């Protein structure tokens, strides 16, 4: 027999061996089985399973695989294409399932009524900005602080953002910023708000510079009488200019939405303490806002602004049936008219719903939040005002073309419009003329930085849709550029006055009237289409809207701190609700480049300024943001396999995903609260001691460090041991700081090597041993044995215990005194730069260890062992 025949032959069946094997298995199973089973107890324990089994046998469910309902012999391939090939008992169930899960066509979903219902449904859990639809087509949208905010454009990088802010005009919609209006006597308002701020941090709300209402101020608010602890948020505030007709004063406080509720409660508590009475909630709820109202181009804030001004909520019946029926009839008529114009000869039949009220799903509840505390009235203007931010040297040019001063002179004597009634007053008319002259002088400036810092200009302008450019132009006309490049800087000589800063935008009745009398885009386009010559200017006369606006100047970076002058200067444009989209599109057509939240963060990083809430770790909003970043980074790290992620134990990073501020301030007790030092005098003392310049100025600065300065330096350290100091970082040579990087003190040997070799980058940290490395190897070995069948049970998963060193924050070669909050390559300085926080005790150690190089530190990023030299400044 050949070898091939032996291989090809089948092995004989050995029945005895198989029988013995089966017998052994049965014996083992019988030995482990119980001797007897109680049927009643067994059924009681599994009663729920038996009920589910009985229900499953009686009820026939349709699965995704329809052929599974029939036997194999009845299944056909054509059944998936033709339902008639299925049996009658299955055909009906399949058609019900197919109709239930069938997605409506895009044409049906994009119908006006269905589209608006979808928009309202998506706005239930968050608030949309008025420019949301425009941004959603061009930006990446994120959900933050209860809003749907544009984060970054889909076609531009951060480098394009820097180019726009440095050489052109960057426009960002910051309408999510919340405004709180406080009305009452000037002394009562100042006494109430002064409990939340401290004069040591700078000028507060009661400063004479801001009381006239010609400048916008800024400060950081704290909880009542808890300074320097209990920081809430930074705010900007603006007083209404004084008028003879109004004895009461108005104050607008702008804050971030992350701390809006906290600030509102603190203001109520502070005014209750000063007024000696409890806060009374007099909020009005407006819920008659059907879905179809949005079809007229209105937002929720616009619908609220159309409601009549009436503080007596008992007399105003919002939920009356007659009002709902009339509103629904109007909506049905408008929808019918819209379908007749929009359709192609096909009239759609609509069901009559005159007797039905809108359901809860079709109604958005709007609350006018108000609070009365004695003589103080607090009103929430959240989502009632629109705020656009223009950044860059060409922002002046864009606003000049977008804002055209309106004509308030009319031949008709009847004051049918709000602007006729308002400007009939001679004082208001003279103020309008001063505003026009001041704006003409401002338009001759090269940039907004040439004006007085944070000045406020009130204007009444025309409808930008009427004078919009025919096509988008990235650069302005030659005439405008020549006027801007002229040497005439007459706007600087013009003095800002209360008449220039006054505006009818402060009155609630006028804001609502401006919103309610706005012509829709459809009406404007219809009037333009009736022109014989396309592109000619649309002349509406008195029917054209007059919009009151406020312009607030932003100074930008101080030229002493940076090489270039006033980087980031521009304007803030405040508008009434409902006009955001009109001014936004007009500004884009005149050359402004749109940006989002990322562009604001990039601007703050280039300026090395604090940005809320990321750079405020002593606030609740800042701590919530840090927790969110920590969870995201931990999730991203855990998704990667061990071989494709850094081992932070070997790198010696105990906190690679967070900032250990409490351990940085006090290594022994991390339960104590910390705060950020913001006192101007204390920071000035630290700046004089630590910021030593190089070159000729070095000896001059060292000569000023006398005994008095040293004593004041020790006094600051003794009073603020639990504090952090905001610092700016600039790399010595190559390299860029990264987020969560450590700031350490160099040794004298490191400084000597740097002096000897100017190309010396820095020391290298020794790689640490992983204490759990042996456990991980043992766990892998057991898993392999279990897969091979050698081990009976899988190894138990032991949770990883993160060991932290209590003696030192870093457990490394260099002592850590701070952390990098944000870092990267700075396009303005052409080197690595960043910002972070250092402890006051750490700065004292730096001063003692390096008396000649007090601002020289070492930066180490979380994913490397290399230290790099850098300079810090306060």
C-alpha positions in Angstrom: 0.0 0.0 0.0 1.4 3.3 -1.1 1.8 6.4 1.2 -0.9 8.2 -0.8 -3.4 5.4 -0.2 -2.6 5.4 3.5 -3.2 9.1 3.7 -6.4 9.0 1.7 -7.9 6.2 3.7 -10.4 7.1 6.3 -9.6 6.2 9.9 -11.7 3.5 11.3 -14.4 4.5 13.8 -13.4 3.5 17.2 -16.7 3.2 19.0 -15.3 2.0 22.3 -13.1 5.1 22.8 -16.0 7.5 22.1 -18.4 5.5 24.3 -15.9 5.7 27.2 -15.4 9.4 26.7 -19.2 10.0 26.8 -19.6 7.8 29.8 -17.0 9.8 31.7 -18.7 13.1 30.9 -22.1 11.7 32.0 -20.7 10.5 35.3 -19.2 14.0 36.0 -22.5 15.7 35.2 -24.5 13.3 37.3 -22.1 13.6 40.2 -22.6 17.4 40.2 -26.4 17.3 39.6 -28.8 17.5 42.6 -30.4 14.3 43.9 -34.0 15.7 43.7 -35.9 18.7 42.3 -38.9 20.3 43.9 -41.1 21.3 41.0 -43.2 23.8 42.9 -40.2 25.8 44.2 -38.5 25.5 40.9 -41.5 27.0 39.1 -41.8 29.8 41.8 -38.2 30.9 41.3 -38.7 31.0 37.5 -42.3 32.3 37.4 -41.3 35.5 35.6 -39.3 33.6 32.9 -42.3 31.2 32.4 -44.6 34.2 31.9 -42.4 35.7 29.3 -42.1 32.4 27.6 -45.9 31.9 27.5 -46.4 35.5 26.2 -43.8 35.0 23.5 -45.5 31.8 22.2 -48.9 33.5 22.1 -47.8 36.8 20.6 -46.1 36.8 17.2 -43.5 39.6 16.7 -42.2 40.8 13.4 -38.4 40.8 13.2 -36.3 42.6 10.6 -35.8 39.3 8.8 -39.3 38.7 7.4 -38.4 35.2 6.0 -37.9 34.1 9.6 -41.7 33.9 10.0 -42.0 31.1 7.4 -40.5 27.7 6.9 -37.4 27.3 4.8 -39.4 25.7 2.0 -41.6 28.8 1.6 -38.9 31.4 1.5 -38.2 33.1 -1.8 -35.7 35.8 -2.8 -38.3 37.8 -4.6 -40.2 38.3 -1.3 -37.9 41.2 -0.4 -38.9 43.1 -3.5 -42.6 42.2 -3.9 -44.8 42.0 -0.7 -47.5 40.2 -2.7 -45.4 37.0 -2.8 -45.7 36.7 1.0 -48.6 34.8 2.5 -51.7 36.7 3.6 -51.1 36.0 7.3 -47.7 37.7 7.1 -48.3 40.4 4.5 -50.4 42.7 6.7 -47.8 42.6 9.5 -45.0 43.4 7.2 -46.8 46.4 5.6 -47.6 47.8 9.0 -43.9 47.5 10.0 -42.7 49.0 6.7 -45.0 52.0 7.0 -44.1 52.7 10.6 -40.3 52.9 9.9 -40.5 54.6 6.5 -38.7 57.9 6.5 -40.6 60.8 5.0 -39.2 62.2 1.8 -36.9 65.3 2.0 -39.5 67.3 0.1 -42.1 66.5 2.8 -39.6 67.3 5.6 -38.6 70.6 4.0 -42.1 71.9 3.8 -42.5 75.2 5.7 -44.8 73.9 8.4 -42.8 70.6 9.0 -39.5 72.4 8.9 -40.6 75.0 11.5 -41.9 72.3 13.8 -38.6 70.6 13.6 -36.8 73.8 14.4 -38.9 74.4 17.5 -38.4 70.8 18.6 -34.7 71.2 18.4 -34.8 74.4 20.5 -36.5 72.8 23.5 -33.3 71.9 25.3 -31.1 74.8 24.1 -31.4 78.3 22.8 -30.5 79.2 19.2 -28.9 82.4 18.3 -30.7 84.5 15.6 -27.8 83.7 13.2 -28.0 79.9 13.9 -29.2 78.8 10.5 -26.5 80.9 8.8 -23.8 79.4 11.1 -25.1 75.8 10.9 -24.3 75.7 7.2 -20.8 77.0 7.6 -19.6 76.2 11.1 -19.2 73.4 13.5 -21.8 73.8 16.2 -21.4 72.8 19.8 -23.8 72.9 22.8 -22.5 74.9 25.7 -24.1 76.8 28.6 -27.6 76.1 27.3 -26.9 77.6 23.9 -26.1 76.2 20.5 -22.9 78.1 19.7 -20.8 78.2 16.5 -17.4 76.8 17.5 -15.2 77.1 14.3 -15.6 77.5 10.6 -15.4 74.3 8.5 -13.1 75.8 5.9 -10.6 78.0 8.0 -7.9 77.2 10.5 -6.7 79.2 13.5 -4.0 80.8 11.3 -6.7 82.3 9.2 -8.3 83.7 12.3 -5.0 85.4 13.4 -4.6 86.8 9.9 -8.1 88.3 10.1 -7.6 89.9 13.5 -4.2 91.2 12.6 -4.8 92.6 9.1 -8.6 92.5 8.4 -11.8 92.3 10.3 -13.0 89.3 12.4 -16.7 89.3 13.3 -18.1 87.0 16.1 -21.6 86.7 17.3 -21.5 86.9 21.2 -25.3 87.3 21.6 -25.2 84.4 24.2 -23.7 86.9 26.7 -26.4 87.7 29.3 -27.5 91.2 30.3 -29.1 92.2 33.7 -30.7 95.6 34.0 -30.8 97.2 37.4 -33.0 100.3 37.8 -33.3 102.5 40.9 -31.5 105.3 42.7 -27.8 105.7 42.0 -26.7 105.5 45.6 -28.8 102.4 46.2 -27.4 100.6 43.1 -23.8 101.4 44.0 -24.3 100.3 47.7 -25.8 97.0 46.6 -23.3 96.1 43.9 -20.3 97.3 45.8 -20.7 94.4 48.2 -19.8 92.1 45.3 -16.6 93.8 44.2 -13.5 95.3 45.7 -11.6 98.5 44.8 -8.3 96.7 45.2 -8.8 94.9 41.9 -9.4 98.2 40.0 -12.1 100.6 39.2 -15.6 99.4 40.2 -19.2 100.4 39.3 -19.1 103.5 41.5 -16.1 105.1 39.8 -16.7 108.6 38.5 -15.2 107.6 35.2 -18.1 105.3 34.5 -21.0 107.1 36.2 -21.6 109.5 33.3 -22.4 106.6 31.0 -19.8 107.5 28.3 -17.5 104.5 29.0 -18.0 100.8 29.6 -16.2 99.4 32.6 -15.2 95.9 33.7 -14.4 94.2 37.0 -14.6 90.8 38.7 -17.5 90.2 41.0 -17.3 88.1 44.2 -19.8 86.7 46.7 -21.0 89.0 49.4 -18.1 90.2 51.5 -15.9 87.2 50.7 -13.1 88.9 48.8 -10.6 87.5 47.8 -12.5 84.1 48.0 -15.8 83.3 46.3 -15.1 84.7 42.8 -18.2 84.6 40.5 -17.2 85.9 37.1 -15.8 88.9 35.3 -18.5 91.4 34.1 -18.7 94.5 32.0 -21.1 97.2 33.0 -22.6 100.3 31.4 -24.6 103.2 33.0 -27.3 105.0 31.1 -26.3 108.7 30.6 -28.0 111.1 33.0 -31.1 112.9 31.7 -33.2 115.6 33.3 -36.5 113.9 32.6 -35.4 110.6 34.5 -34.3 110.8 38.1 -33.7 107.0 38.3 -30.6 105.5 36.9 -30.2 102.3 34.7 -27.3 99.9 34.8 -26.6 97.1 32.4 -24.4 94.3 33.7 -23.1 91.8 31.0 -22.0 88.4 32.2 -21.2 85.0 30.9 -24.1 82.5 30.6 -22.1 79.9 32.7 -22.5 82.2 35.8 -25.7 84.0 35.0 -27.9 82.2 37.6 -25.3 82.5 40.3 -24.8 86.2 39.7 -28.6 86.8 39.6 -29.0 85.2 43.1 -26.0 87.1 44.5 -27.4 90.4 43.3 -30.8 89.6 44.8 -29.2 88.7 48.1 -27.0 91.8 48.1 -29.9 94.2 47.3 -32.0 92.5 49.9 -29.3 93.2 52.5 -29.0 96.8 51.6 -32.7 97.5 51.1 -33.7 95.6 54.2 -36.4 93.6 52.5 -36.8 90.3 50.7 -36.7 89.9 46.9 -40.1 89.7 45.3 -40.4 87.7 42.0 -42.6 89.5 39.6 -41.7 87.5 36.5 -44.1 87.3 33.6 -44.6 84.1 31.7 -45.4 84.5 28.0 -46.4 81.1 26.5 -48.6 82.1 23.5 -45.7 81.4 21.0 -46.9 78.9 18.5 -44.7 77.1 16.1 -46.0 78.8 13.0 -45.0 82.2 14.4 -41.4 81.3 13.6 -42.5 81.0 9.9 -42.7 84.8 9.6 -39.0 85.1 10.2 -39.4 85.7 14.0 -37.5 84.3 16.9 -38.8 83.7 20.4 -37.3 87.0 21.6 -39.0 88.9 18.8 -42.4 87.4 19.6 -41.9 88.4 23.3 -40.9 91.9 22.2 -44.2 92.2 20.3 -46.2 91.7 23.5 -47.6 94.9 25.0 -45.7 96.5 27.9 -47.8 95.8 31.0 -46.3 95.1 34.4 -49.7 94.2 35.8 -49.9 90.4 35.1 -53.4 90.1 36.6 -55.0 92.4 34.0 -53.1 90.7 31.1 -54.6 87.3 30.4 -52.1 85.4 28.3 -53.9 82.1 28.2 -57.3 83.4 27.1 -59.1 81.2 24.6 -60.3 84.1 22.3 -56.8 85.3 21.9 -55.6 81.9 20.9 -58.3 81.4 18.4 -57.6 84.8 16.7 -53.9 84.0 16.6 -54.4 80.6 15.1 -56.7 82.1 12.4 -54.1 84.6 11.4 -51.5 82.0 11.3 -53.6 79.8 9.0 -54.3 82.7 6.7 -50.6 83.6 6.5 -49.6 79.9 5.8 -52.3 79.7 3.0 -51.0 82.9 1.4 -47.4 81.6 1.6 -48.3 78.3 0.0 -50.1 80.1 -2.9 -47.0 82.3 -3.6 -44.5 79.5 -3.1 -46.3 76.7 -4.9 -46.2 75.9 -8.6 -49.9 76.1 -9.3 -50.8 73.4 -6.8 -53.0 74.4 -3.9 -52.6 72.3 -0.8 -55.7 71.7 1.3 -55.2 72.5 5.0 -57.4 71.3 7.8 -59.3 73.8 9.8 -58.0 74.1 13.3 -59.8 77.3 14.4 -61.3 75.6 17.5 -58.1 73.8 18.6 -55.4 75.2 20.8 -51.7 74.7 20.2 -50.4 71.7 22.0 -47.5 71.9 24.4 -45.1 70.6 21.8 -46.1 73.5 19.5 -45.6 76.2 22.2 -42.4 77.7 23.5 -42.6 79.2 27.0 -40.9 82.6 27.4 -40.4 84.1 30.8 -39.7 87.8 31.4 -37.6 87.4 34.6 -38.0 90.4 37.0 -37.3 90.9 40.6 -38.4 93.8 42.9 -36.2 94.5 45.9 -37.5 97.6 47.7 -36.8 100.5 45.3 -34.6 98.4 43.1 -36.0 96.7 40.0 -33.9 93.9 38.4 -34.9 92.8 34.8 -33.3 90.1 32.8 -32.5 91.2 29.2 -31.1 87.7 28.4 -31.8 87.0 24.7 -33.4 90.5 24.4 -30.3 92.2 23.0 -27.9 91.2 20.2 -24.2 91.7 20.5 -21.7 91.4 17.6 -17.9 91.8 18.1 -15.7 93.2 15.4 -11.9 92.7 15.8 -9.2 94.0 13.6 -7.9 97.2 12.0 -10.6 97.0 9.2 -13.5 96.8 11.6 -13.8 100.6 11.4 -14.1 100.3 7.6 -16.8 97.6 7.8 -18.9 99.4 10.3 -18.7 102.6 8.3 -20.2 100.9 5.3 -22.8 98.9 7.3 -24.0 101.7 9.6 -25.6 104.5 7.6 -27.0 107.4 9.7 -30.8 107.6 9.3 -32.7 110.7 8.4 -35.0 111.9 11.2 -36.5 114.8 9.2 -40.0 114.2 7.9 -42.4 116.3 5.9 -45.4 114.7 7.6 -46.4 116.3 10.9 -48.2 113.2 12.3 -45.8 111.4 14.7 -46.8 107.9 13.5 -43.4 106.3 14.0 -41.4 106.0 17.2 -38.5 108.0 15.9 -40.7 111.0 15.1 -42.0 111.0 18.7 -38.6 110.5 20.2 -36.7 113.2 18.2 -39.5 115.8 18.6 -37.7 116.6 21.9 -35.1 119.3 21.2 -32.6 117.7 23.5 -32.8 114.4 21.7 -32.6 116.2 18.3 -29.4 118.0 19.3 -27.9 114.8 20.6 -28.6 113.1 17.3 -26.7 115.9 15.5 -23.7 115.5 17.8 -23.7 111.7 17.3 -23.6 112.2 13.5 -20.7 114.6 13.7 -18.8 112.4 16.1 -19.3 109.4 13.9 -18.0 111.2 10.9 -14.9 112.1 12.8 -14.5 108.5 13.9 -14.7 107.2 10.3 -11.5 109.2 9.5 -9.5 107.2 12.0 -7.3 104.3 10.9 -8.4 102.0 13.6 -10.5 101.9 16.7 -7.4 102.0 18.9 -6.9 105.7 18.2 -10.1 106.6 20.2 -10.6 106.9 23.9 -10.7 103.5 25.6 -14.1 101.8 26.0 -16.0 104.9 24.8 -19.7 104.4 24.0 -21.4 105.9 20.9 -25.2 105.9 20.3 -26.5 106.0 16.7 -29.8 105.7 14.9 -29.1 103.9 11.6 -31.0 102.8 8.5 -32.1 99.3 7.6 -28.9 97.6 6.3 -30.9 95.4 3.9 -31.8 98.4 1.9 -28.2 99.6 1.4 -26.6 96.2 1.2 -23.7 95.7 -1.2 -24.6 94.0 -4.5 -21.9 91.3 -4.0 -19.4 90.4 -1.3 -16.2 92.5 -1.4 -13.3 91.5 0.8 -11.7 95.0 0.6 -13.5 98.3 0.9 -13.7 100.9 -1.7 -10.7 103.1 -2.6 -12.3 106.2 -1.3 -12.7 104.7 2.1 -9.2 103.4 2.3 -7.8 106.8 1.2 -9.8 108.5 3.9 -8.5 106.1 6.5 -4.9 106.4 5.5 -5.0 110.2 5.8 -3.1 111.8 8.6 -6.1 113.6 9.9 -7.0 112.1 13.3 -9.8 114.4 14.2 -11.7 111.8 16.1 -9.1 111.8 18.9 -9.7 115.5 19.5 -13.4 115.0 19.7 -14.5 114.7 23.3 -17.0 112.0 24.3 -20.1 113.4 26.0 -23.3 112.1 27.4 -25.3 113.3 24.4 -23.0 111.2 22.1 -23.5 108.1 24.3 -27.3 108.4 24.8 -29.5 106.2 22.8 -33.2 105.2 22.6 -32.1 101.6 22.9 -32.3 102.0 26.7 -36.1 102.2 26.5 -38.0 98.9 26.5 -41.0 100.3 24.6 -38.8 101.5 21.7 -37.0 98.2 21.5 -40.2 96.3 21.2 -41.5 98.8 18.6 -38.4 98.5 16.5 -38.7 94.7 16.5 -42.4 94.6 15.8 -42.3 97.1 12.9 -39.5 95.4 11.1 -40.3 94.4 7.5 -39.7 90.8 6.6 -37.0 89.8 4.1 -39.8 88.6 1.8 -41.3 92.1 1.7 -37.9 93.7 1.1 -37.1 91.4 -1.7 -40.6 91.8 -3.2 -40.1 95.6 -3.3 -36.7 95.2 -4.9 -38.0 92.9 -7.6 -40.5 95.6 -8.7 -37.7 97.9 -9.8 -37.2 98.3 -13.5 -33.4 98.5 -13.2 -32.1 95.8 -10.9 -29.7 96.9 -8.2 -31.1 100.4 -7.8 -31.5 101.7 -4.2 -34.7 101.0 -2.5 -36.4 104.2 -1.3 -39.0 103.6 1.4 -39.2 107.1 3.0 -40.8 107.1 6.4 -41.7 103.4 6.0 -38.1 102.5 6.3 -37.0 101.2 9.8 -34.8 103.3 12.0 -32.7 101.1 14.3 -31.1 102.4 17.5 -27.7 100.9 18.1 -24.8 101.2 20.6 -21.1 101.0 19.7 -18.6 100.2 22.4 -14.8 100.5 21.6 -12.4 97.7 22.6 -8.9 98.8 23.3 -7.0 95.6 22.6 -3.6 94.8 24.0 -1.5 97.5 25.5 1.4 98.3 23.1 3.8 98.3 26.1 3.2 94.6 26.6 3.6 93.5 23.0 5.8 94.4 20.1 2.8 95.4 17.9 0.4 98.1 18.9 -3.2 97.4 20.1 -3.6 93.9 18.8 -7.3 92.9 19.1 -8.8 96.3 19.1 -12.3 96.8 17.6 -15.9 97.4 18.3 -18.9 95.8 20.0 -22.2 96.5 18.3 -25.4 96.1 20.4 -28.7 95.8 18.6 -32.4 95.2 19.5 -33.7 91.6 19.2 -34.7 90.6 15.7 -32.1 92.6 13.8 -29.1 90.3 14.2 -29.3 88.5 10.8 -29.8 91.8 8.8 -26.7 93.4 10.2 -24.7 90.1 10.1 -25.2 89.5 6.4 -24.6 93.1 5.6 -21.3 93.1 7.5 -20.2 89.9 5.7 -21.0 91.5 2.3 -18.8 94.5 3.3 -15.8 92.3 4.0 -16.0 91.0 7.6 -14.9 87.4 8.2 -17.0 85.4 10.5 -15.6 83.5 13.5 -16.8 81.4 16.4 -15.8 80.5 20.0 -12.5 79.0 18.9 -11.5 82.3 17.4 -12.2 84.1 20.7 -10.0 81.6 22.5 -7.2 82.0 19.9 -7.4 85.8 20.3 -7.1 85.5 24.1 -4.1 83.1 23.7 -2.4 85.5 21.3 -3.0 88.4 23.6 -2.0 86.2 26.6 -5.1 87.5 28.4 -7.6 85.6 30.6 -10.6 84.1 28.9 -13.7 83.1 30.9 -14.3 80.4 32.1 -11.1 78.5 31.2 -8.7 80.9 32.9 -10.7 81.4 36.1 -10.0 78.2 38.2 -11.3 79.8 41.4 -14.9 80.1 40.1 -17.6 77.5 39.9 -17.8 77.9 36.1 -14.1 77.5 35.8 -14.0 74.3 37.9 -16.9 72.8 35.9 -14.9 73.5 32.7 -11.8 71.8 34.1 -13.9 68.8 35.1 -15.3 68.5 31.6 -11.8 68.7 30.1 -10.5 66.1 32.5 -13.3 63.6 31.7 -12.8 64.1 27.9 -9.0 63.6 28.1 -9.4 60.5 30.3 -11.9 59.0 27.9 -9.6 59.7 24.9 -6.7 58.2 26.8 -8.6 55.0 27.7 -9.8 54.5 24.1 -6.2 53.9 22.9 -4.5 50.6 23.5 -1.6 50.6 26.0 1.0 50.4 23.3 -0.3 53.5 21.6 -0.6 55.8 24.6 2.0 57.3 26.9 2.7 55.7 30.2 2.4 58.7 32.6 3.7 56.7 35.5 7.0 56.3 33.8 6.9 60.0 32.8 6.4 60.9 36.4 3.1 62.8 35.7 0.7 62.4 38.6 -1.9 64.7 37.1 -1.8 64.3 33.3 -5.5 65.2 32.8 -6.0 68.0 35.4 -4.4 70.8 37.3 -3.6 70.1 40.9 -4.2 73.7 42.2 -5.0 72.7 45.8 -1.9 70.5 46.2 0.1 73.3 44.5 -1.0 75.8 47.2 -0.8 73.4 50.2 0.9 70.0 49.8 -0.2 68.8 53.3 -3.9 69.8 53.3 -5.6 69.9 49.9 -9.1 70.6 51.3 -8.5 74.4 51.8 -9.9 76.7 49.2 -7.6 78.7 46.9 -8.0 81.9 45.0 -6.4 83.9 42.3 -4.6 87.1 43.4 -6.1 90.1 41.6 -5.1 93.0 43.8 -3.4 95.6 41.7 -1.0 96.8 44.4 0.1 93.3 45.4 0.6 92.3 41.7 2.6 95.5 41.1 4.9 94.5 44.0 5.4 91.0 42.7 6.1 92.4 39.2 8.8 94.7 40.5 10.6 92.0 42.4 10.3 89.1 39.9 10.3 90.7 36.4 13.9 91.5 35.9 14.7 92.8 32.4 17.9 92.0 30.5 20.6 94.3 29.2 21.0 97.9 30.3 17.7 98.0 32.3 18.8 95.1 34.5 21.1 97.2 36.8 18.5 99.9 37.0 15.8 97.6 38.1 18.0 95.8 40.6 18.9 99.1 42.2 15.3 99.7 43.1 15.0 96.5 45.1 15.6 98.0 48.5 14.5 97.1 52.0 11.1 98.7 51.6 10.3 96.7 48.5 11.6 93.5 50.1 9.4 94.1 53.2 6.3 94.7 51.0 7.1 91.5 49.1 7.2 89.5 52.3 4.0 91.1 53.4 2.2 90.0 50.2 3.4 86.5 50.7 2.3 86.3 54.3 -1.2 87.6 53.4 -1.8 85.5 50.3 -0.3 82.1 51.1 -3.3 80.3 49.6 -3.3 82.2 46.3 -2.3 81.7 42.7 -0.8 84.3 40.4 -1.6 84.5 36.7 1.6 84.5 34.6 2.6 84.8 31.0 5.1 82.3 29.5 7.7 82.9 26.7 10.1 80.2 25.7 13.8 80.9 25.6 14.5 79.0 22.5 12.6 76.2 20.6 9.7 74.3 22.0 6.2 75.2 22.9 4.4 74.8 26.2 1.4 72.5 26.3 -1.8 72.2 28.4 -1.2 70.6 31.9 2.6 71.2 31.6 4.5 71.8 34.8 6.4 75.0 35.7 9.5 74.1 37.8 12.4 75.9 39.4 15.8 75.3 37.7 18.9 74.5 39.8 22.0 76.6 39.9 23.8 73.9 37.8 21.1 74.3 35.1 21.6 78.1 35.0 25.4 77.7 34.8 25.1 75.3 31.9 22.8 77.7 30.1 25.3 80.6 30.6 28.1 78.4 29.2 26.2 77.2 26.2 23.4 79.3 24.8 22.1 76.4 22.8 21.6 74.3 25.9 17.9 73.3 25.8 17.5 72.1 29.4 17.9 69.0 31.6 16.1 65.7 31.1 14.1 64.0 33.7 15.0 60.4 34.7 12.4 57.9 33.6 10.4 56.5 36.5 9.6 52.8 37.2 6.0 51.7 36.8 5.0 50.1 40.2 2.2 48.1 38.5 4.3 46.7 35.6 4.8 43.3 37.3 1.1 43.0 38.0 0.3 43.8 34.4 2.7 41.1 33.2 1.2 38.6 35.6 -2.3 39.5 34.4 -1.4 39.0 30.8 0.2 35.6 31.5 -2.9 34.4 33.3 -5.1 35.5 30.4 -3.0 33.5 28.0 -3.2 30.4 30.1 -7.0 30.8 30.4 -7.4 31.0 26.6 -5.3 27.8 26.3 -7.6 26.0 28.8 -4.9 25.4 31.4 -6.6 27.6 34.1 -10.2 26.8 35.1 -11.3 30.4 36.1 -10.4 33.7 34.4 -8.3 36.1 36.5 -10.2 38.6 38.6 -9.9 42.2 37.4 -8.4 44.3 40.1 -9.1 48.0 39.9 -6.0 50.2 39.3 -5.1 52.2 42.4 -3.6 55.6 41.5 -0.9 56.3 44.0 -0.1 60.0 44.6 2.9 61.3 46.4 1.8 63.5 49.3 5.3 65.0 49.9 5.8 66.6 46.5 3.4 67.5 43.7 5.6 66.2 40.9 7.9 63.6 42.6 10.6 64.6 40.0 14.0 66.2 39.8 12.7 69.8 39.8 10.3 71.3 42.2 7.0 72.3 40.6 5.6 75.8 41.4 2.8 76.1 38.8 1.0 74.6 35.7 0.5 75.7 32.2 -3.1 76.5 31.5 -2.7 76.9 27.7 0.3 77.0 25.4 1.4 76.7 21.8 3.2 78.5 19.1 2.4 82.2 19.1 2.0 83.7 15.6 2.4 87.2 16.8 5.8 86.7 18.6 7.1 83.8 16.4 8.0 81.5 19.3 6.4 79.3 21.9 4.2 81.1 24.4 1.5 80.3 26.9 -0.2 81.3 30.1 -0.7 79.6 33.4 -0.7 80.0 37.2 2.0 79.8 39.8 1.6 79.7 43.6 2.8 82.7 45.7 4.9 80.4 47.8 6.4 78.9 44.7 7.4 82.4 43.5 9.0 83.0 46.8 11.1 79.9 46.4 12.0 81.0 42.9 13.1 84.4 44.3 15.3 82.7 47.0 16.9 80.0 44.8 17.8 82.3 41.9 18.4 85.9 43.0 19.9 86.8 39.7 17.4 85.0 37.4 14.1 85.5 39.1 11.9 84.9 36.1 13.7 81.9 34.6 11.8 78.6 34.9 11.7 75.2 33.4 8.7 73.9 31.4 7.9 70.2 30.9 5.1 69.0 28.8 3.0 65.9 30.0 4.2 63.6 27.2 7.9 64.2 27.5 10.9 64.0 29.9 12.6 67.0 28.4 12.7 70.3 30.4 13.0 73.6 28.5 13.9 77.0 29.7 11.3 79.8 29.6 10.7 83.3 31.0 7.6 84.2 33.0 6.0 87.6 33.6 3.2 88.8 35.8 
